[in-house]
Amino acid sequence: MKINIEIDCTPAEARSFLGLPDVAPMQEAMMAEVEERMKANLSAMDPETLVKTWLPAGVQGWEQLQKAFWGQMAGEKPEE
């Protein structure tokens, strides 16, 4: 014996029928918070700020990296 039951309802109706909470208000609040944080962090995404973050010492950092690289190639021990 095989019995099939087909229920046609929206997700909101199914949640209500099963006694599950409506998460739409919480989801809207969380999305608003995410949007605010993304807007606040956009200022850190401009190229000048990124370069300053990645290379805090600027040219001096490149020189030190180059010296370390050439020192390794020449078999020298790094300066401490």
Buried (B, 14 or more C-beta within 10 A) or exposed (E): EEEEEEEEEEEEEEBEEEEEEEEEEEEEEEEEEEEEEEEEEEEEEEEEEEEEEEEEEEEEEEEEEEEEEEEEEEEEEEEE
